[in-house]
Amino acid sequence: MKLFRLNRQVQGEIYILSASFIEAWFPIATFYLAHSVGGIHALFYSLVIAGTVLGVHAFWTGRYKQFSDISAYPALLKTSFLMATVYMLLFVGAQYTTASHVALILFLQLLFAYLYFQRSAEEYLNRQHLLGAILMGLGAIVILFPVGEVWKINLGDVLVLLAAMIVPLGNFYQKQARKKVHSTNILWSRSLIGIPLVYGMATIFEATPSWQMIQSQWPWLLFLGLMIFVMSKILWMESLHRLSITKVSAIYAVSPLITLGLAYWLLNEVPSFWQLLAVLPIILGGYLITRPVAK
């Protein structure tokens, strides 16, 4: 039994490391798509691609039969609406901020996961976790309000921060739903529920892109639909099925670091001194929050 638990934990760690590498490309893809076809439209087309692939897979494998268990519906509906909101915030926010900021601010989901879930299980605020929360908060302040610049709030950063606040709640309900249905079915339900919601928002807030504009971005749309919304999410949920939410988020720390390198390489986003300074407290704070406290 002990060996089984060890293997299960190692599996979860491998899954989340793989997902983190794929997810590191998400802010880059979002940047290109948000500035070409529009953020919400890009999300819509990506969900259509993901939903089609997942639907074919569900019928091919027979896993669609799991939807006969109506006890899974509350968790499926909650995670679908929450994650659709998260991605709309991210895609719109990407139009007003940098890919580096998206990656770093989104990692703050770990701080909110701790505040939502870990604190509820504790009777006191231990010093280690308190220090970790303070460090992550300081890192966020440095990113949102860079020292030496005019004091102002960037709309894109705020939208991404709102997304980071919602992600742990979506993960919580995904973890519940995974006990009832397979991860691919969770993603399929997210796509089916998200597609009409996102399409409605896209028609209201964005101009419809031309077919030529969509064709010019098909590699990124395919990457987003297949790798981000299918492959990395399956890896993410399978890791959640094996590990705690905070541990998954802690290992995810490698993702924003990879994104910083990709943004410099592909988008010529040279990290500022304050950006680099913010990385240290955010990553260190995440480590302290998820590190077990000696008793």
BAFI-3210 file (N, C-alpha, C; in Angstrom, 3 decimals, decimal comma, padded with zeros to 6 digits):
// residues 295
n [1|2|3|4|5|6|7|8|9|10|11|12|13|14|15|16|17|18|19|20|21|22|23|24|25|26|27|28|29|30|31|32|33|34|35|36|37|38|39|40|41|42|43|44|45|46|47|48|49|50|51|52|53|54|55|56|57|58|59|60|61|62|63|64|65|66|67|68|69|70|71|72|73|74|75|76|77|78|79|80|81|82|83|84|85|86|87|88|89|90|91|92|93|94|95|96|97|98|99|100|101|102|103|104|105|106|107|108|109|110|111|112|113|114|115|116|117|118|119|120|121|122|123|124|125|126|127|128|129|130|131|132|133|134|135|136|137|138|139|140|141|142|143|144|145|146|147|148|149|150|151|152|153|154|155|156|157|158|159|160|161|162|163|164|165|166|167|168|169|170|171|172|173|174|175|176|177|178|179|180|181|182|183|184|185|186|187|188|189|190|191|192|193|194|195|196|197|198|199|200|201|202|203|204|205|206|207|208|209|210|211|212|213|214|215|216|217|218|219|220|221|222|223|224|225|226|227|228|229|230|231|232|233|234|235|236|237|238|239|240|241|242|243|244|245|246|247|248|249|250|251|252|253|254|255|256|257|258|259|260|261|262|263|264|265|266|267|268|269|270|271|272|273|274|275|276|277|278|279|280|281|282|283|284|285|286|287|288|289|290|291|292|293|294|295]
n.u [000,825|001,933|003,894|002,264|001,045|003,260|004,019|001,744|001,941|004,332|003,562|001,641|003,311|004,925|002,981|002,108|004,444|004,864|002,524|003,024|005,124|003,892|001,839|003,345|003,553|001,127|000,583|002,044|000,820|-001,697|-001,142|-000,439|-002,865|-004,847|-004,192|-004,697|-007,038|-008,758|-009,381|-011,597|-012,882|-010,793|-010,626|-013,136|-012,961|-010,876|-012,012|-013,999|-012,467|-011,222|-013,505|-014,647|-012,682|-012,596|-015,233|-015,444|-013,589|-014,881|-017,135|-015,887|-014,443|-016,423|-016,800|-018,656|-020,850|-020,541|-021,806|-024,303|-024,406|-025,846|-025,133|-022,708|-023,124|-023,544|-020,880|-019,599|-020,960|-020,361|-017,513|-017,241|-018,477|-016,926|-014,277|-014,615|-015,082|-012,612|-010,851|-011,882|-011,321|-008,523|-007,877|-008,897|-007,507|-004,901|-004,653|-003,989|-001,770|001,528|002,932|004,644|003,759|001,227|001,896|003,291|001,453|-000,695|000,324|-000,104|-002,341|-001,727|-001,355|-003,987|-005,231|-004,147|-005,171|-007,904|-008,291|-006,238|-005,966|-008,426|-008,241|-006,605|-005,849|-004,405|-002,335|000,551|004,026|005,677|003,958|002,613|004,715|005,277|002,878|002,981|005,302|004,533|002,462|003,863|005,432|003,412|002,504|004,739|004,729|002,201|002,284|004,798|007,857|008,924|007,474|004,606|001,868|-000,527|-003,243|-003,107|-005,313|-005,223|-003,552|-005,145|-007,378|-006,182|-005,359|-007,849|-008,631|-006,726|-007,632|-009,953|-009,273|-008,390|-010,869|-012,199|-010,494|-010,994|-013,644|-013,237|-011,649|-013,506|-015,357|-013,792|-013,802|-016,074|-016,307|-014,301|-011,289|-011,226|-013,913|-014,690|-013,373|-014,634|-017,275|-016,762|-016,047|-018,418|-020,276|-018,928|-018,635|-021,133|-021,471|-019,071|-019,173|-021,417|-020,487|-018,378|-019,634|-020,866|-018,861|-016,685|-015,407|-016,249|-013,836|-012,286|-012,363|-009,884|-008,210|-008,552|-007,569|-004,886|-003,961|-004,213|-002,293|-001,677|-004,248|-004,890|-002,879|-003,575|-006,169|-005,755|-003,353|-003,267|-005,976|-006,718|-004,579|-002,742|-004,595|-005,716|-003,481|-003,127|-005,515|-005,345|-003,133|-004,170|-005,941|-004,304|-002,638|-002,430|-004,194|-002,631|-000,014|000,158|-000,076|002,270|004,380|003,860|005,215|007,434|006,484|005,868|008,520|009,626|007,993|008,854|011,354|010,556|009,010|010,947|012,489|010,684|008,925|010,426|010,322|011,881|012,708|012,017|013,908|012,387|010,466|011,999|012,853|010,482|009,977|011,436|010,339|007,748|008,043|009,535|007,755|005,647|006,841|007,216|004,574|003,572|005,216|005,531|004,866|007,005|006,240]
n.v [-001,205|001,244|001,541|001,810|004,282|005,929|005,632|006,714|009,360|010,163|009,873|011,923|014,153|014,030|014,407|017,070|018,534|018,142|019,332|021,923|022,752|022,791|024,638|026,909|028,039|029,176|032,029|033,176|032,249|033,318|036,044|036,499|035,719|037,301|039,811|039,658|038,138|038,796|038,514|037,093|035,885|034,279|032,506|031,286|029,897|028,174|026,625|025,359|023,701|022,102|021,005|019,510|017,516|016,264|015,403|013,489|011,675|010,903|009,466|007,523|006,032|005,340|006,645|008,613|007,598|007,943|010,251|009,613|009,530|011,570|012,788|013,966|016,319|018,900|019,670|019,635|021,649|023,915|024,061|024,396|026,890|028,578|028,194|028,974|031,677|032,395|032,042|033,858|036,247|036,100|036,087|038,536|040,224|039,812|041,499|043,909|043,801|042,396|039,235|038,165|039,331|038,181|035,490|035,603|036,859|035,123|032,929|033,530|032,260|030,227|031,469|032,288|029,810|028,785|030,633|030,167|027,398|026,011|027,518|027,156|024,738|025,005|025,981|028,074|030,745|029,845|030,841|030,315|029,863|032,276|034,054|033,169|033,870|036,657|037,277|036,486|038,274|040,722|040,414|040,469|043,099|044,539|043,892|044,825|047,510|049,040|050,249|053,610|054,298|056,033|056,033|053,814|051,739|048,873|047,686|045,145|043,675|043,648|042,163|039,676|039,116|038,817|036,493|034,723|034,608|033,172|030,705|028,668|027,950|026,861|024,673|023,287|022,342|020,863|018,841|017,573|016,724|014,940|012,666|011,431|011,330|010,820|012,690|013,658|013,848|015,849|018,021|018,049|018,690|021,212|022,528|022,310|023,747|026,153|027,109|028,304|030,349|031,847|032,564|034,250|036,390|037,200|038,173|040,389|042,070|042,196|042,808|040,826|038,632|038,380|035,662|035,330|036,405|034,562|032,232|032,935|032,598|029,951|027,940|028,681|028,624|025,910|024,852|025,967|024,916|022,092|021,393|023,080|023,271|020,623|018,503|019,573|020,181|017,712|016,463|018,212|017,855|015,148|015,194|016,706|014,859|013,172|014,620|017,290|020,442|022,716|021,693|020,936|023,461|024,579|023,128|023,957|026,273|026,377|027,050|029,946|030,866|029,631|030,845|033,520|033,308|032,462|034,653|036,616|035,536|035,158|037,363|039,535|040,670|042,177|041,448|043,685|045,301|045,363|043,461|041,100|041,175|040,718|038,069|036,446|036,727|035,774|033,100|032,001|032,476|030,841|028,361|028,289|028,356|025,888|024,097|021,524|021,945|021,489|019,435]
n.w [000,000|000,781|-001,190|-003,396|-002,853|-003,021|-005,713|-006,867|-006,015|-007,261|-009,911|-010,046|-009,688|-011,976|-013,928|-013,371|-013,758|-016,497|-017,474|-016,643|-018,279|-020,792|-020,241|-019,923|-022,367|-022,745|-022,059|-024,153|-026,539|-026,061|-026,124|-028,865|-030,146|-028,911|-029,815|-032,481|-033,522|-031,535|-028,058|-026,769|-028,932|-029,840|-027,709|-027,989|-030,526|-029,916|-027,903|-029,373|-031,033|-029,065|-027,805|-029,892|-030,401|-027,876|-027,654|-029,736|-028,734|-026,355|-027,278|-028,797|-026,941|-025,222|-022,874|-022,539|-021,306|-018,638|-017,938|-017,149|-014,470|-012,486|-010,161|-010,471|-011,756|-010,380|-009,542|-012,036|-013,458|-011,911|-012,026|-014,767|-015,402|-013,790|-014,796|-017,445|-017,068|-015,967|-018,187|-020,026|-018,706|-018,732|-021,489|-022,357|-020,636|-021,538|-023,680|-022,677|-021,102|-020,483|-021,624|-019,742|-017,343|-017,208|-016,738|-014,238|-012,467|-012,635|-011,344|-008,748|-007,984|-006,297|-003,802|-003,278|-003,231|-000,905|000,979|000,684|001,233|002,787|005,141|006,361|007,543|009,670|013,033|013,843|012,600|011,350|011,527|009,315|007,082|007,131|006,529|003,932|002,609|002,918|001,440|-001,173|-001,536|-001,465|-003,762|-005,685|-005,378|-006,239|-008,955|-009,803|-009,060|-010,007|-008,651|-008,865|-011,080|-012,452|-010,259|-010,953|-012,053|-013,984|-016,367|-017,595|-015,852|-013,565|-014,425|-014,909|-012,317|-011,070|-012,374|-011,334|-008,729|-008,990|-010,065|-008,087|-006,978|-009,163|-009,561|-007,223|-007,545|-009,820|-008,835|-007,215|-009,164|-010,571|-009,072|-009,840|-012,655|-015,646|-016,417|-019,054|-019,663|-017,935|-019,056|-021,526|-020,826|-019,803|-022,152|-023,695|-022,157|-021,940|-024,597|-025,777|-023,859|-024,010|-026,717|-026,778|-025,205|-026,813|-029,148|-028,136|-027,050|-028,813|-032,159|-034,979|-036,209|-039,469|-041,892|-043,046|-041,112|-039,069|-040,291|-040,546|-038,020|-037,357|-036,524|-033,830|-032,732|-032,972|-031,368|-028,904|-028,567|-028,648|-027,212|-024,899|-023,896|-023,907|-023,694|-021,638|-019,666|-019,044|-017,930|-015,790|-014,274|-013,676|-012,058|-009,955|-009,035|-007,721|-006,054|-003,578|-003,892|-003,330|-003,485|-006,150|-007,314|-006,331|-007,557|-010,050|-010,232|-011,893|-014,343|-014,827|-014,844|-017,093|-018,977|-018,825|-020,052|-022,633|-023,435|-023,622|-025,684|-027,893|-027,974|-027,467|-024,947|-022,588|-019,362|-016,718|-014,080|-011,729|-012,309|-012,386|-009,763|-008,452|-008,953|-007,188|-004,405|-004,935|-005,883|-003,744|-001,645|-002,451|-002,120|000,684|001,586|000,805|002,024|004,376|007,861|010,563|013,357]
ca.u [000,000|002,844|004,515|001,230|000,888|004,454|003,898|000,661|002,461|005,306|002,782|001,072|004,377|005,308|001,886|002,050|005,630|004,596|001,511|003,636|005,904|002,933|001,146|004,253|003,312|-000,211|000,604|002,588|-000,255|-002,756|-000,697|-000,582|-004,263|-005,618|-003,868|-004,980|-008,458|-009,536|-009,202|-012,740|-013,065|-009,745|-011,058|-014,270|-012,497|-010,059|-012,938|-014,658|-011,497|-011,080|-014,767|-014,819|-011,765|-013,014|-016,493|-015,125|-012,920|-015,862|-017,962|-015,003|-014,072|-017,612|-016,799|-019,816|-021,834|-020,353|-022,703|-025,549|-024,316|-026,237|-024,536|-021,503|-023,512|-023,268|-019,453|-019,282|-021,497|-019,623|-016,162|-017,345|-018,732|-015,780|-013,115|-014,931|-014,852|-011,161|-010,180|-012,295|-010,532|-007,135|-007,737|-009,097|-006,399|-003,676|-004,610|-003,608|-000,550|002,532|002,877|005,367|002,872|000,180|002,460|003,627|000,254|-001,514|000,904|-000,623|-003,421|-001,247|-001,656|-005,422|-005,550|-003,791|-006,109|-009,235|-008,409|-005,330|-006,231|-009,634|-007,927|-005,651|-006,385|-003,586|-001,546|001,949|004,912|006,200|002,937|002,367|005,816|005,070|001,776|003,448|006,245|003,798|001,738|004,821|005,759|002,274|002,490|005,832|004,307|001,045|002,633|006,266|008,488|009,524|006,546|003,410|000,958|-001,747|-003,645|-003,204|-006,528|-004,862|-003,053|-006,281|-008,186|-005,436|-005,418|-009,178|-008,599|-005,941|-008,459|-011,028|-008,722|-008,450|-012,250|-012,436|-009,744|-011,678|-014,792|-012,701|-011,203|-014,726|-015,937|-012,912|-014,167|-017,265|-016,126|-012,913|-010,837|-011,608|-015,321|-014,751|-012,963|-015,677|-018,396|-016,315|-016,118|-019,810|-020,906|-018,194|-018,757|-022,188|-021,224|-017,986|-019,630|-022,282|-019,654|-017,571|-020,474|-021,223|-017,734|-015,621|-015,754|-016,034|-012,655|-012,506|-011,860|-008,453|-007,541|-008,582|-006,642|-003,501|-003,596|-004,651|-001,364|-001,849|-005,569|-004,778|-002,048|-004,355|-007,277|-005,337|-002,317|-003,599|-007,297|-006,921|-003,460|-002,245|-005,660|-005,811|-002,350|-003,390|-006,556|-004,858|-002,251|-005,060|-006,565|-003,293|-001,922|-003,225|-004,269|-001,503|001,222|000,109|000,219|003,668|005,222|003,550|006,072|008,402|005,841|006,141|009,941|009,786|007,315|009,727|012,347|009,882|008,607|012,172|012,932|009,724|008,229|011,386|009,947|013,027|012,213|012,540|014,542|011,345|009,861|012,889|012,852|009,216|009,976|011,999|009,383|006,583|008,416|009,902|006,526|004,919|007,525|006,950|003,170|003,277|006,154|004,950|005,408|007,439|005,446]
ca.v [000,000|002,386|001,672|002,322|005,712|006,592|005,672|007,633|010,708|010,424|010,077|013,262|015,140|013,996|015,020|018,519|019,101|018,148|020,355|023,236|023,102|023,151|025,856|028,051|028,625|029,769|033,485|033,540|032,024|034,284|037,359|036,556|035,607|038,440|040,983|039,408|037,828|039,201|037,548|036,219|035,075|033,254|031,502|030,562|028,950|027,158|025,724|024,548|022,670|021,186|020,299|018,528|016,403|015,580|014,727|012,283|010,750|010,382|008,458|006,448|005,206|004,990|007,340|009,494|006,937|008,409|011,374|009,101|009,778|012,973|013,348|014,713|017,539|020,163|020,017|019,893|022,961|024,954|024,217|024,866|028,325|029,260|028,180|029,810|033,050|032,558|032,202|035,125|037,288|036,000|036,483|039,989|040,856|039,705|042,602|045,142|043,617|041,567|037,793|037,931|039,679|037,158|034,288|035,830|037,147|033,912|032,018|033,894|031,334|029,447|032,248|032,236|028,429|028,684|031,424|029,567|026,013|025,579|028,223|026,657|023,506|025,313|026,731|029,262|031,122|029,624|031,878|029,946|030,119|033,719|034,659|032,848|034,685|038,043|037,377|036,456|039,536|041,763|040,225|040,944|044,560|045,029|043,749|045,673|048,922|049,125|051,384|054,580|054,632|056,742|055,103|053,575|050,341|048,369|046,885|043,765|043,039|043,442|041,059|038,439|038,884|038,270|035,105|033,950|034,437|032,218|029,401|027,633|027,496|025,952|023,445|022,578|021,614|019,856|017,723|016,869|016,072|013,844|011,466|010,857|011,116|010,926|014,063|014,086|014,227|017,156|019,004|018,110|019,462|022,600|023,075|022,408|024,840|027,386|027,586|029,313|031,482|032,654|033,130|035,378|037,499|037,662|038,968|041,648|042,937|042,232|042,737|039,484|038,589|037,818|034,295|035,441|036,632|033,294|031,326|033,340|032,217|028,579|027,138|029,003|028,152|024,459|024,617|026,311|023,984|020,707|021,226|023,780|022,936|019,172|017,748|020,081|020,125|016,321|016,280|019,026|017,237|013,869|015,509|017,108|013,629|012,440|015,509|018,394|021,615|023,609|021,090|021,064|024,863|024,852|022,583|024,782|027,461|026,402|027,557|031,361|031,065|029,267|031,879|034,690|033,031|032,432|036,020|037,315|034,944|035,296|038,648|040,593|041,275|042,150|041,646|044,845|044,996|045,105|042,170|040,039|041,232|040,163|036,611|035,795|036,545|034,981|031,681|031,609|032,449|029,633|027,221|028,303|028,062|024,477|023,266|021,059|022,533|020,487|019,423]
ca.w [000,000|000,837|-002,500|-004,294|-002,600|-003,529|-007,166|-007,185|-005,819|-008,322|-011,126|-009,994|-009,874|-013,395|-014,679|-013,215|-014,404|-017,935|-017,709|-016,426|-019,466|-021,844|-019,829|-020,041|-023,683|-022,798|-022,211|-025,470|-027,505|-025,760|-026,601|-030,323|-030,546|-028,413|-030,610|-033,895|-033,757|-030,372|-026,989|-026,510|-030,135|-029,837|-026,740|-028,572|-031,553|-029,246|-027,218|-030,405|-031,408|-027,931|-027,600|-030,960|-030,147|-026,652|-027,927|-030,512|-027,812|-025,402|-027,938|-029,257|-025,789|-024,454|-021,591|-022,451|-020,449|-017,264|-017,694|-016,581|-013,036|-012,329|-008,944|-010,856|-012,457|-009,674|-009,623|-013,438|-013,822|-011,194|-012,574|-016,154|-015,390|-013,190|-015,681|-018,607|-016,615|-015,835|-019,476|-020,625|-018,047|-019,183|-022,890|-022,448|-019,932|-022,337|-024,634|-021,986|-020,314|-021,150|-021,372|-018,491|-016,244|-017,150|-016,123|-012,834|-011,680|-012,600|-010,362|-007,434|-007,648|-005,150|-002,601|-003,028|-002,853|000,517|001,763|000,629|001,675|003,841|006,387|006,993|008,268|010,729|014,160|014,030|011,435|011,701|011,000|007,996|006,076|007,133|005,779|002,529|002,099|002,841|000,324|-002,429|-001,621|-001,829|-005,172|-006,487|-005,316|-007,091|-010,345|-010,074|-008,851|-010,079|-007,986|-009,772|-012,144|-012,008|-009,570|-011,721|-012,134|-015,348|-016,500|-017,892|-014,633|-012,660|-014,949|-014,666|-010,877|-010,806|-012,842|-010,359|-007,544|-009,284|-010,446|-007,045|-006,808|-010,274|-009,286|-006,138|-008,100|-010,748|-008,005|-006,823|-010,336|-010,996|-008,312|-010,464|-014,095|-016,111|-016,670|-020,408|-019,628|-017,278|-020,063|-022,555|-020,276|-019,745|-023,502|-024,122|-021,421|-022,190|-025,977|-025,950|-022,971|-024,578|-027,992|-026,469|-024,759|-027,949|-030,054|-027,467|-026,714|-029,822|-033,575|-035,510|-037,094|-040,806|-042,058|-043,325|-039,833|-038,346|-040,973|-040,293|-036,655|-037,089|-035,708|-032,417|-032,319|-032,798|-030,190|-027,722|-028,417|-028,431|-026,195|-023,662|-023,374|-023,834|-023,129|-020,358|-018,664|-018,595|-017,026|-014,594|-013,450|-013,162|-010,932|-008,864|-008,543|-006,955|-005,134|-003,045|-004,770|-003,087|-003,980|-007,605|-007,630|-005,991|-008,626|-011,223|-010,176|-012,992|-015,553|-015,098|-015,145|-018,508|-019,761|-018,894|-021,091|-023,931|-023,770|-024,047|-026,954|-028,987|-027,990|-027,132|-023,672|-021,683|-017,987|-016,009|-012,800|-010,733|-012,658|-011,910|-008,311|-007,971|-009,121|-005,998|-003,299|-005,350|-005,901|-002,382|-000,868|-002,822|-001,489|002,120|001,827|000,576|002,757|005,638|009,082|011,531|014,587]
c.u [000,865|003,498|003,533|001,042|002,073|004,380|002,834|001,139|003,449|004,597|002,227|002,107|004,848|004,251|001,915|003,286|005,443|003,583|002,103|004,431|004,984|002,264|002,028|004,058|001,983|-000,185|001,138|001,498|-001,372|-002,402|-000,910|-002,049|-005,091|-005,389|-004,147|-006,473|-009,347|-009,509|-010,361|-013,047|-012,024|-010,106|-012,188|-013,800|-011,644|-010,939|-013,676|-013,744|-011,390|-012,344|-015,017|-013,957|-012,217|-014,324|-016,286|-014,496|-013,918|-016,717|-017,127|-014,683|-015,273|-017,699|-017,971|-020,886|-021,702|-021,289|-024,067|-025,572|-024,594|-025,668|-023,279|-021,853|-023,242|-021,810|-019,055|-019,756|-020,701|-018,236|-016,204|-017,553|-017,536|-014,600|-013,371|-014,700|-013,362|-010,522|-010,639|-011,511|-009,090|-006,964|-007,951|-007,936|-005,115|-003,545|-004,076|-002,351|000,392|002,352|003,574|004,493|001,755|000,689|002,695|002,389|-000,620|-000,983|000,422|-001,846|-003,023|-001,558|-003,142|-005,877|-005,257|-004,812|-007,496|-009,322|-007,520|-005,639|-007,444|-009,369|-006,985|-006,315|-005,576|-002,794|-000,074|002,850|005,408|005,203|002,599|003,445|005,656|003,979|002,204|004,390|005,523|003,009|002,643|005,215|004,661|002,224|003,553|005,437|003,190|001,374|004,147|006,795|009,111|008,634|005,341|002,420|-000,333|-001,999|-003,791|-004,400|-006,215|-004,385|-004,189|-007,133|-007,499|-005,450|-006,774|-009,244|-007,856|-006,736|-009,530|-010,497|-008,793|-009,861|-012,626|-011,728|-010,418|-012,842|-014,358|-012,259|-012,399|-015,312|-015,115|-013,198|-015,335|-017,044|-014,658|-012,577|-011,232|-013,076|-015,526|-014,411|-014,014|-016,869|-018,021|-016,410|-017,559|-020,536|-020,242|-018,420|-019,883|-021,984|-020,179|-018,419|-020,519|-021,489|-018,840|-018,386|-020,831|-020,035|-016,649|-016,178|-015,415|-014,832|-013,003|-011,931|-010,353|-007,655|-007,472|-007,593|-005,195|-003,017|-003,934|-003,617|-001,524|-003,200|-005,560|-003,962|-002,846|-005,457|-006,848|-004,365|-002,694|-004,911|-007,593|-005,756|-003,036|-003,313|-005,877|-004,696|-002,583|-004,406|-006,141|-003,879|-003,074|-005,713|-005,615|-002,602|-002,862|-003,182|-003,050|-000,186|001,291|000,489|001,677|004,609|005,041|004,445|007,078|007,814|006,094|007,603|010,229|009,162|008,169|010,784|011,735|009,484|009,805|012,598|011,991|009,115|009,148|010,972|011,125|012,523|012,847|013,170|013,497|010,605|010,695|012,920|011,593|009,187|010,405|010,985|008,167|006,895|008,756|008,663|005,692|005,522|007,191|005,505|002,893|004,205|005,530|005,648|005,785|006,648|006,253]
c.v [001,264|002,629|002,245|003,822|006,491|006,718|006,664|009,078|011,081|010,659|011,491|014,338|015,194|014,677|016,541|019,202|019,190|019,230|021,752|023,688|023,534|024,484|027,093|028,763|029,373|031,300|033,945|033,407|033,045|035,667|037,490|036,584|036,809|039,685|040,787|039,172|038,294|038,120|036,581|035,353|033,965|032,136|030,659|029,510|027,835|026,139|024,821|023,398|021,625|020,359|019,227|017,294|015,592|014,829|013,438|011,230|010,103|009,278|007,271|005,491|004,741|005,699|008,315|008,906|007,388|009,562|010,917|009,285|011,250|013,606|014,159|016,081|018,832|020,601|020,359|021,287|024,082|025,163|024,754|026,375|029,103|029,320|028,946|031,279|033,342|032,850|033,449|036,280|037,289|036,492|037,973|040,715|040,858|040,838|043,886|045,007|042,688|040,094|037,452|038,228|038,660|035,932|034,476|036,057|035,903|032,908|032,337|033,068|030,478|030,158|032,153|030,824|028,223|029,415|030,786|028,247|025,648|026,247|027,668|025,416|023,749|026,130|027,993|029,516|030,962|030,606|031,579|030,275|031,607|034,438|034,400|033,692|036,144|038,233|037,380|037,744|040,691|041,668|040,721|042,464|045,157|044,965|044,735|047,159|049,073|050,400|052,313|054,961|055,358|055,734|054,989|052,076|049,950|047,418|045,416|043,017|042,734|042,269|039,711|038,103|038,304|036,799|034,222|033,696|033,362|030,818|028,361|027,097|026,530|024,625|022,608|021,737|020,586|018,609|016,898|016,083|014,871|012,554|010,726|010,482|011,293|012,370|014,554|014,490|015,565|018,255|019,159|018,930|020,936|023,263|023,298|023,557|026,172|027,963|028,601|030,545|032,418|033,304|034,349|036,596|038,078|038,550|040,320|042,604|043,033|042,223|041,344|039,477|037,976|036,408|034,308|035,634|035,330|032,313|031,654|032,893|030,767|027,752|027,399|028,527|026,639|024,128|024,869|025,285|022,587|020,542|021,869|023,283|021,441|018,525|018,263|020,008|018,703|016,036|017,005|018,326|015,880|014,088|015,945|015,888|012,869|013,284|016,572|019,573|022,508|023,016|021,167|022,482|025,208|024,351|023,386|026,030|027,523|027,053|029,046|031,651|030,725|030,330|033,129|034,513|033,044|033,841|036,842|036,852|035,278|036,694|039,832|041,361|041,128|042,407|042,871|044,399|044,616|043,803|041,023|039,996|040,592|038,643|035,918|035,647|035,702|033,491|031,186|031,525|031,220|028,396|027,149|027,922|026,567|023,542|022,829|021,681|021,426|020,601|018,812]
c.w [000,000|-000,513|-003,501|-004,125|-003,144|-005,042|-007,607|-007,050|-006,918|-009,647|-011,166|-010,232|-011,324|-014,247|-014,583|-013,800|-015,919|-018,286|-017,589|-017,640|-020,605|-021,516|-019,946|-021,377|-023,751|-022,904|-023,564|-026,536|-027,313|-026,273|-028,104|-030,741|-030,116|-029,247|-032,103|-034,141|-032,610|-029,314|-026,827|-027,724|-030,214|-028,869|-027,308|-029,569|-030,933|-028,523|-028,204|-030,829|-030,296|-027,734|-028,647|-030,715|-028,937|-026,848|-028,702|-029,604|-026,859|-026,026|-028,406|-028,116|-024,971|-023,121|-021,445|-021,524|-018,995|-016,919|-017,192|-015,065|-012,774|-011,061|-009,259|-011,430|-011,682|-009,772|-011,050|-013,858|-013,171|-011,794|-013,998|-016,207|-014,835|-014,153|-016,969|-018,268|-016,507|-017,181|-020,224|-020,013|-018,550|-020,614|-023,082|-021,787|-020,724|-023,345|-024,011|-021,136|-021,061|-020,798|-020,058|-017,284|-016,091|-016,400|-014,628|-011,969|-011,574|-011,581|-008,948|-007,053|-006,447|-003,835|-002,271|-002,669|-001,372|001,384|001,805|001,387|002,856|005,174|007,119|007,837|009,436|011,827|014,413|012,754|011,784|010,956|009,600|006,899|005,995|006,335|004,284|001,908|001,935|001,654|-001,016|-002,624|-002,024|-003,300|-006,081|-006,519|-006,221|-008,566|-010,684|-009,969|-008,832|-009,432|-009,037|-010,931|-011,562|-011,420|-010,367|-011,768|-013,598|-015,440|-016,742|-016,665|-013,662|-013,115|-014,707|-013,173|-010,474|-011,232|-011,851|-009,085|-007,745|-009,537|-009,328|-006,813|-007,929|-010,072|-008,205|-006,683|-009,143|-009,979|-007,535|-007,996|-010,768|-010,235|-008,965|-011,925|-014,461|-016,456|-018,057|-020,467|-018,929|-018,284|-021,149|-022,056|-020,159|-021,105|-023,930|-023,441|-021,737|-023,577|-026,147|-025,075|-023,553|-025,894|-027,751|-026,042|-025,907|-028,885|-029,451|-027,392|-027,788|-031,239|-034,092|-036,456|-038,443|-040,869|-042,330|-042,030|-039,031|-038,963|-040,656|-038,917|-036,334|-036,315|-034,210|-031,897|-032,088|-031,555|-028,913|-027,482|-028,028|-027,264|-024,854|-023,076|-023,348|-023,076|-021,749|-019,277|-018,161|-017,604|-015,703|-013,683|-012,901|-012,009|-009,723|-008,221|-007,618|-005,881|-004,604|-004,006|-004,587|-003,584|-005,496|-008,007|-007,346|-007,083|-009,905|-011,294|-011,314|-014,234|-015,803|-015,404|-016,600|-019,395|-019,899|-019,972|-022,480|-024,378|-024,241|-025,434|-028,108|-029,104|-027,691|-025,876|-022,709|-020,264|-017,337|-014,686|-011,759|-011,017|-012,120|-010,390|-007,736|-008,049|-007,832|-004,858|-003,679|-005,310|-004,490|-001,489|-001,169|-002,193|-000,002|002,435|001,733|001,346|004,081|006,837|010,058|012,830|015,710]
res [m|k|l|f|r|l|n|r|q|v|q|g|e|i|y|i|l|s|a|s|f|i|e|a|w|f|p|i|a|t|f|y|l|a|h|s|v|g|g|i|h|a|l|f|y|s|l|v|i|a|g|t|v|l|g|v|h|a|f|w|t|g|r|y|k|q|f|s|d|i|s|a|y|p|a|l|l|k|t|s|f|l|m|a|t|v|y|m|l|l|f|v|g|a|q|y|t|t|a|s|h|v|a|l|i|l|f|l|q|l|l|f|a|y|l|y|f|q|r|s|a|e|e|y|l|n|r|q|h|l|l|g|a|i|l|m|g|l|g|a|i|v|i|l|f|p|v|g|e|v|w|k|i|n|l|g|d|v|l|v|l|l|a|a|m|i|v|p|l|g|n|f|y|q|k|q|a|r|k|k|v|h|s|t|n|i|l|w|s|r|s|l|i|g|i|p|l|v|y|g|m|a|t|i|f|e|a|t|p|s|w|q|m|i|q|s|q|w|p|w|l|l|f|l|g|l|m|i|f|v|m|s|k|i|l|w|m|e|s|l|h|r|l|s|i|t|k|v|s|a|i|y|a|v|s|p|l|i|t|l|g|l|a|y|w|l|l|n|e|v|p|s|f|w|q|l|l|a|v|l|p|i|i|l|g|g|y|l|i|t|r|p|v|a|k]
***
